Amino acid sequence: MLETFSLLLLAAGAWFLWDSLKAREAANAAIRETCQQHGLMFLDDTVGLSSLRPARDEHGHAALRRVYRFEYSETGDQRKAGSIALLGAQVLAVTVTVPQTATIQSLH
């Protein structure tokens, strides 16, 4: 019984790690695309997890909702903070402030 529980726990941990890496790659790709579209620089080329919680998708299935923070710059001199929200590996919104305009929320 203990071996079965340990094996299930190990499998759940491996799945969570794999799912987290997949979501992080989706976030990085969406941010690169958004920054390129608006002439911004994606600094450090990575994101940091800000929030993780269970949620339901549009079909009512359970998924993990992740919010990542990242930094970007218009000119390379000043760092600005942005965020991206994902449900599973699906991008919900990327939030950045574009020069001389209001905050942009890019929905994918």
FIKE-187674 format. One record per residue: residue number from 1; residue in one letter; x negated, y negated, z of N, C-alpha, C in turn. Coordinates in nm, 2 decimals. Layout:
REM FIKE-187674
(NUM,"a",(X,Y,Z),(X,Y,Z),(X,Y,Z))
...
END
This chain:
REM FIKE-187674
(1,"m",(-0.08,0.12,0.00),(0.00,0.00,0.00),(-0.09,-0.13,0.00))
(2,"l",(-0.19,-0.13,0.08),(-0.28,-0.24,0.09),(-0.35,-0.26,-0.04))
(3,"e",(-0.39,-0.15,-0.11),(-0.46,-0.16,-0.24),(-0.37,-0.22,-0.34))
(4,"t",(-0.24,-0.18,-0.34),(-0.15,-0.24,-0.44),(-0.13,-0.39,-0.42))
(5,"f",(-0.11,-0.42,-0.29),(-0.09,-0.57,-0.26),(-0.21,-0.65,-0.30))
(6,"s",(-0.33,-0.59,-0.27),(-0.46,-0.66,-0.31),(-0.47,-0.68,-0.46))
(7,"l",(-0.43,-0.57,-0.53),(-0.44,-0.58,-0.68),(-0.34,-0.68,-0.74))
(8,"l",(-0.22,-0.69,-0.68),(-0.12,-0.78,-0.72),(-0.17,-0.93,-0.69))
(9,"l",(-0.23,-0.95,-0.58),(-0.28,-1.08,-0.54),(-0.39,-1.12,-0.63))
(10,"l",(-0.48,-1.03,-0.67),(-0.59,-1.06,-0.76),(-0.53,-1.09,-0.90))
(11,"a",(-0.43,-1.02,-0.94),(-0.37,-1.04,-1.07),(-0.30,-1.18,-1.08))
(12,"a",(-0.24,-1.21,-0.97),(-0.17,-1.35,-0.96),(-0.27,-1.46,-0.96))
(13,"g",(-0.38,-1.44,-0.89),(-0.49,-1.54,-0.89),(-0.55,-1.56,-1.03))
(14,"a",(-0.58,-1.44,-1.10),(-0.63,-1.45,-1.23),(-0.54,-1.52,-1.33))
(15,"w",(-0.41,-1.49,-1.32),(-0.31,-1.56,-1.40),(-0.31,-1.71,-1.38))
(16,"f",(-0.31,-1.75,-1.25),(-0.31,-1.89,-1.21),(-0.43,-1.96,-1.27))
(17,"l",(-0.54,-1.90,-1.26),(-0.67,-1.96,-1.31),(-0.66,-1.97,-1.47))
(18,"w",(-0.61,-1.87,-1.53),(-0.60,-1.88,-1.68),(-0.50,-1.98,-1.72))
(19,"d",(-0.38,-1.99,-1.65),(-0.28,-2.08,-1.68),(-0.33,-2.23,-1.66))
(20,"s",(-0.40,-2.25,-1.55),(-0.46,-2.38,-1.52),(-0.56,-2.43,-1.63))
(21,"l",(-0.64,-2.34,-1.67),(-0.74,-2.37,-1.78),(-0.67,-2.41,-1.91))
(22,"k",(-0.56,-2.33,-1.94),(-0.49,-2.36,-2.06),(-0.42,-2.49,-2.05))
(23,"a",(-0.36,-2.53,-1.94),(-0.29,-2.65,-1.92),(-0.39,-2.77,-1.92))
(24,"r",(-0.51,-2.75,-1.87),(-0.61,-2.85,-1.87),(-0.66,-2.88,-2.01))
(25,"e",(-0.68,-2.78,-2.09),(-0.72,-2.80,-2.23),(-0.61,-2.87,-2.31))
(26,"a",(-0.48,-2.84,-2.28),(-0.38,-2.91,-2.35),(-0.38,-3.06,-2.31))
(27,"a",(-0.40,-3.08,-2.18),(-0.41,-3.22,-2.13),(-0.52,-3.30,-2.20))
(28,"n",(-0.64,-3.24,-2.20),(-0.76,-3.30,-2.27),(-0.73,-3.33,-2.41))
(29,"a",(-0.67,-3.24,-2.49),(-0.64,-3.26,-2.63),(-0.54,-3.37,-2.65))
(30,"a",(-0.44,-3.37,-2.57),(-0.34,-3.48,-2.58),(-0.39,-3.62,-2.55))
(31,"i",(-0.48,-3.62,-2.45),(-0.54,-3.75,-2.42),(-0.64,-3.80,-2.53))
(32,"r",(-0.72,-3.71,-2.58),(-0.81,-3.74,-2.69),(-0.73,-3.80,-2.81))
(33,"e",(-0.62,-3.73,-2.84),(-0.53,-3.78,-2.95),(-0.47,-3.92,-2.92))
(34,"t",(-0.42,-3.94,-2.80),(-0.36,-4.06,-2.77),(-0.46,-4.18,-2.77))
(35,"c",(-0.58,-4.15,-2.71),(-0.68,-4.25,-2.71),(-0.73,-4.29,-2.85))
(36,"q",(-0.74,-4.19,-2.94),(-0.78,-4.21,-3.07),(-0.67,-4.30,-3.15))
(37,"q",(-0.55,-4.27,-3.13),(-0.44,-4.34,-3.19),(-0.44,-4.49,-3.15))
(38,"h",(-0.48,-4.52,-3.03),(-0.47,-4.66,-2.98),(-0.61,-4.72,-2.97))
(39,"g",(-0.71,-4.66,-3.02),(-0.84,-4.72,-3.02),(-0.91,-4.73,-2.89))
(40,"l",(-0.88,-4.63,-2.80),(-0.93,-4.63,-2.67),(-1.04,-4.52,-2.65))
(41,"m",(-1.12,-4.53,-2.55),(-1.22,-4.43,-2.52),(-1.18,-4.35,-2.40))
(42,"f",(-1.18,-4.22,-2.42),(-1.15,-4.12,-2.31),(-1.28,-4.10,-2.24))
(43,"l",(-1.29,-4.16,-2.12),(-1.42,-4.16,-2.04),(-1.43,-4.02,-1.97))
(44,"d",(-1.55,-3.98,-1.96),(-1.59,-3.85,-1.89),(-1.53,-3.73,-1.96))
(45,"d",(-1.45,-3.75,-2.06),(-1.39,-3.64,-2.14),(-1.33,-3.53,-2.05))
(46,"t",(-1.27,-3.56,-1.94),(-1.21,-3.46,-1.85),(-1.10,-3.53,-1.77))
(47,"v",(-1.01,-3.44,-1.71),(-0.90,-3.48,-1.63),(-0.92,-3.43,-1.49))
(48,"g",(-0.85,-3.49,-1.39),(-0.85,-3.44,-1.25),(-0.71,-3.41,-1.21))
(49,"l",(-0.68,-3.30,-1.15),(-0.55,-3.27,-1.10),(-0.50,-3.36,-0.99))
(50,"s",(-0.39,-3.42,-1.01),(-0.33,-3.51,-0.91),(-0.21,-3.45,-0.84))
(51,"s",(-0.14,-3.37,-0.91),(-0.02,-3.31,-0.85),(0.01,-3.17,-0.91))
(52,"l",(0.06,-3.08,-0.83),(0.10,-2.95,-0.88),(0.22,-2.90,-0.80))
(53,"r",(0.33,-2.87,-0.87),(0.45,-2.83,-0.81),(0.54,-2.74,-0.90))
(54,"p",(0.62,-2.66,-0.84),(0.71,-2.58,-0.93),(0.82,-2.67,-0.98))
(55,"a",(0.86,-2.63,-1.10),(0.97,-2.70,-1.17),(1.04,-2.61,-1.27))
(56,"r",(1.15,-2.65,-1.33),(1.22,-2.58,-1.43),(1.21,-2.64,-1.56))
(57,"d",(1.20,-2.56,-1.67),(1.19,-2.62,-1.80),(1.33,-2.64,-1.85))
(58,"e",(1.35,-2.68,-1.98),(1.48,-2.71,-2.04),(1.57,-2.58,-2.04))
(59,"h",(1.51,-2.46,-2.04),(1.59,-2.34,-2.04),(1.62,-2.29,-1.90))
(60,"g",(1.57,-2.36,-1.80),(1.60,-2.31,-1.66),(1.49,-2.22,-1.61))
(61,"h",(1.39,-2.19,-1.69),(1.28,-2.10,-1.64),(1.18,-2.17,-1.55))
(62,"a",(1.13,-2.10,-1.45),(1.03,-2.16,-1.36),(0.90,-2.18,-1.43))
(63,"a",(0.84,-2.29,-1.40),(0.71,-2.33,-1.46),(0.64,-2.42,-1.35))
(64,"l",(0.51,-2.44,-1.38),(0.44,-2.53,-1.29),(0.43,-2.67,-1.36))
(65,"r",(0.46,-2.77,-1.29),(0.45,-2.91,-1.34),(0.32,-2.97,-1.28))
(66,"r",(0.23,-3.01,-1.37),(0.10,-3.06,-1.33),(0.09,-3.21,-1.38))
(67,"v",(0.04,-3.29,-1.29),(0.01,-3.43,-1.33),(-0.14,-3.44,-1.31))
(68,"y",(-0.21,-3.49,-1.42),(-0.35,-3.51,-1.42),(-0.38,-3.66,-1.43))
(69,"r",(-0.48,-3.70,-1.37),(-0.53,-3.84,-1.38),(-0.66,-3.84,-1.47))
(70,"f",(-0.68,-3.95,-1.54),(-0.80,-3.96,-1.62),(-0.84,-4.11,-1.63))
(71,"e",(-0.96,-4.13,-1.68),(-1.00,-4.27,-1.70),(-1.03,-4.29,-1.85))
(72,"y",(-1.00,-4.41,-1.89),(-1.02,-4.45,-2.03),(-1.07,-4.60,-2.03))
(73,"s",(-1.11,-4.65,-2.14),(-1.16,-4.78,-2.15),(-1.13,-4.84,-2.29))
(74,"e",(-1.11,-4.97,-2.29),(-1.08,-5.04,-2.42),(-1.22,-5.07,-2.49))
(75,"t",(-1.32,-5.11,-2.41),(-1.44,-5.15,-2.47),(-1.56,-5.07,-2.41))
(76,"g",(-1.54,-4.99,-2.31),(-1.65,-4.92,-2.25),(-1.70,-4.99,-2.12))
(77,"d",(-1.66,-5.11,-2.10),(-1.70,-5.19,-1.98),(-1.61,-5.16,-1.86))
(78,"q",(-1.48,-5.16,-1.87),(-1.39,-5.15,-1.76),(-1.32,-5.02,-1.77))
(79,"r",(-1.32,-4.95,-1.66),(-1.25,-4.82,-1.65),(-1.10,-4.85,-1.61))
(80,"k",(-1.01,-4.78,-1.68),(-0.87,-4.79,-1.64),(-0.82,-4.65,-1.61))
(81,"a",(-0.72,-4.64,-1.53),(-0.66,-4.51,-1.49),(-0.54,-4.48,-1.58))
(82,"g",(-0.53,-4.36,-1.62),(-0.41,-4.31,-1.69),(-0.36,-4.18,-1.63))
(83,"s",(-0.25,-4.13,-1.68),(-0.20,-4.01,-1.63),(-0.14,-3.93,-1.74))
(84,"i",(-0.13,-3.80,-1.72),(-0.06,-3.71,-1.81),(0.02,-3.61,-1.73))
(85,"a",(0.14,-3.58,-1.77),(0.23,-3.48,-1.71),(0.25,-3.37,-1.80))
(86,"l",(0.24,-3.25,-1.75),(0.26,-3.12,-1.82),(0.36,-3.03,-1.75))
(87,"l",(0.44,-2.96,-1.82),(0.52,-2.85,-1.77),(0.47,-2.73,-1.83))
(88,"g",(0.40,-2.64,-1.76),(0.33,-2.53,-1.82),(0.22,-2.59,-1.90))
(89,"a",(0.21,-2.55,-2.02),(0.11,-2.61,-2.11),(0.17,-2.72,-2.21))
(90,"q",(0.30,-2.75,-2.19),(0.37,-2.85,-2.27),(0.35,-2.99,-2.21))
(91,"v",(0.30,-3.08,-2.30),(0.28,-3.21,-2.26),(0.41,-3.29,-2.25))
(92,"l",(0.44,-3.35,-2.13),(0.57,-3.42,-2.12),(0.54,-3.57,-2.15))
(93,"a",(0.44,-3.63,-2.10),(0.41,-3.77,-2.12),(0.26,-3.80,-2.09))
(94,"v",(0.21,-3.89,-2.17),(0.07,-3.95,-2.15),(0.10,-4.10,-2.12))
(95,"t",(0.04,-4.15,-2.01),(0.06,-4.29,-1.98),(-0.07,-4.36,-1.98))
(96,"v",(-0.08,-4.47,-2.07),(-0.20,-4.55,-2.07),(-0.15,-4.70,-2.10))
(97,"t",(-0.23,-4.79,-2.06),(-0.20,-4.93,-2.09),(-0.28,-4.97,-2.21))
(98,"v",(-0.22,-5.01,-2.32),(-0.29,-5.05,-2.44),(-0.31,-5.20,-2.44))
(99,"p",(-0.42,-5.24,-2.50),(-0.46,-5.39,-2.50),(-0.34,-5.47,-2.56))
(100,"q",(-0.31,-5.58,-2.49),(-0.22,-5.68,-2.53),(-0.08,-5.63,-2.56))
(101,"t",(-0.04,-5.52,-2.49),(0.09,-5.46,-2.50),(0.13,-5.41,-2.37))
(102,"a",(0.25,-5.37,-2.36),(0.30,-5.30,-2.23),(0.25,-5.16,-2.22))
(103,"t",(0.28,-5.10,-2.11),(0.23,-4.96,-2.09),(0.30,-4.87,-2.19))
(104,"i",(0.22,-4.78,-2.25),(0.27,-4.69,-2.35),(0.30,-4.55,-2.28))
(105,"q",(0.41,-4.49,-2.31),(0.43,-4.36,-2.27),(0.45,-4.28,-2.39))
(106,"s",(0.35,-4.20,-2.42),(0.35,-4.11,-2.54),(0.41,-3.98,-2.51))
(107,"l",(0.53,-3.95,-2.56),(0.59,-3.82,-2.54),(0.55,-3.72,-2.65))
(108,"h",(0.51,-3.60,-2.61),(0.47,-3.50,-2.71),(0.58,-3.40,-2.72))
END
